[in-house]
Amino acid sequence: MGEIKEDANCISRRAFLIGSGTAVVSTIILSNIPGLEGHAIAAEMKSYPRKKVGSLSKLKTNEVVNFHYPDGGANSGSMLVKLGIEAGGGIGKNGDVVAFNTLCTHMGGPLGTLYKPKDGAVGPCPFHQSSFDLTRHGMIVTGHATESLPQVLLEVEGDIIYAVGIIGLVYGRYDNLKG
């Protein structure tokens, strides 16, 4: 009758059993090598600079204060704004002071002058219309971007506001601390 043809793209039962058995045995052997047990891979910790970026008493609701962080290099333009409503990562008495990098995460379009006070958003980006919600950690609202706007971490000491880190990767950088 009909002949059963072996498909070249299919793996045989024998090949599957040999391959999976080899994987299991390799795992057992590697886990028993003296000196490897109990060692975790250490994460590399980066230390961001602490930089004064403004003062709480001088901030006015919905007025943007521009600054550069973490350095003065390319793509370090950032904005500090008092939103007037509580925001994710916000500081100050009402948790409404936030800061973000001003480059769109899609293709680096300039967002620094596109803040919309009525809805707490920035954008749309002039390149591909991405907008970001500053009240929700810079989350993408519309457009082609797939990542949130990098949020600058802030600390308050008395009346002085300091930038102390960044959540997310600034557009055009492979490392926020290496411009």
Residue pairs with C-beta under 8 A, 6 or more apart in sequence:
6 12
11 19
30 36
31 37
46 175
46 176
46 177
48 70
48 153
48 163
48 164
48 165
48 166
48 176
48 177
49 70
49 71
50 155
50 162
50 163
50 164
51 67
51 69
51 70
51 162
51 163
52 160
52 161
52 162
53 65
53 67
53 69
53 78
53 80
53 99
53 152
53 154
53 161
53 162
53 163
54 65
54 67
54 80
54 160
54 161
55 159
55 160
55 161
56 92
56 93
56 97
56 156
56 159
56 160
56 161
57 159
59 65
59 80
59 81
59 82
59 92
59 97
60 82
61 82
61 83
61 84
61 96
61 117
62 81
62 82
62 83
62 84
62 115
62 117
63 81
63 82
64 79
64 80
64 81
64 112
64 113
64 115
65 79
65 80
65 81
66 77
66 78
66 79
66 80
66 102
66 112
67 78
67 79
67 80
67 99
67 163
68 76
68 77
68 78
69 76
69 78
69 99
69 101
69 152
69 163
69 166
70 76
70 163
70 166
70 176
70 177
71 177
71 179
73 179
74 172
74 179
75 101
75 103
75 108
75 170
75 171
75 172
75 173
75 179
76 101
76 170
76 179
77 101
77 102
77 103
77 110
77 112
78 99
78 100
78 101
78 102
78 152
78 163
79 99
79 100
79 102
79 112
79 115
79 122
80 97
80 98
80 99
80 152
80 154
80 161
81 97
81 98
81 99
81 115
81 134
82 92
82 96
82 97
83 90
83 96
83 97
83 98
83 120
83 134
83 135
84 94
84 96
84 117
85 94
85 96
85 120
85 135
86 94
86 95
86 96
86 135
87 95
87 96
87 98
87 120
87 134
87 135
87 136
88 98
88 135
88 136
88 137
89 98
89 137
89 151
89 153
89 154
89 167
90 96
90 97
90 98
91 97
91 98
91 154
91 155
91 156
91 161
92 156
97 154
97 161
98 134
98 151
98 154
99 151
99 152
99 154
99 163
100 122
100 132
100 134
100 138
100 149
100 150
100 151
100 152
101 149
101 150
101 151
101 152
101 166
101 168
101 170
101 171
102 110
102 111
102 112
102 122
103 109
103 110
103 111
103 170
103 171
103 172
104 110
104 111
104 123
104 125
104 127
104 128
104 130
104 143
104 145
104 149
104 171
105 130
105 140
105 145
105 146
105 147
105 148
105 149
105 150
105 168
105 171
106 125
106 127
106 128
106 130
106 143
106 144
106 145
106 146
106 171
107 125
107 127
107 128
107 144
107 171
108 127
108 171
108 172
109 125
109 126
109 127
109 128
109 130
110 125
110 126
111 122
111 123
111 125
111 132
111 149
114 122
114 123
114 124
114 125
114 126
115 121
115 122
115 134
116 122
116 123
119 133
120 133
120 134
120 135
121 131
121 132
121 133
121 134
121 141
122 131
122 132
122 134
122 149
123 129
123 130
123 131
123 132
123 141
123 142
123 143
124 130
124 131
124 142
124 143
125 131
125 143
125 145
128 143
128 144
128 145
129 142
129 143
129 144
130 140
130 142
130 143
130 144
130 145
131 140
131 141
131 142
131 143
132 138
132 139
132 140
132 141
132 145
132 148
132 149
133 139
133 140
133 141
134 149
137 148
137 151
137 167
138 148
138 149
138 150
138 151
138 168
139 148
140 146
140 147
140 148
140 149
147 168
147 169
148 168
149 168
150 166
150 167
150 168
150 169
150 170
150 176
151 166
151 167
151 168
152 163
152 165
152 166
153 163
153 164
153 165
153 166
153 167
154 161
154 162
154 163
154 164
155 161
155 162
155 164
156 162
166 176
169 176
170 176
173 179
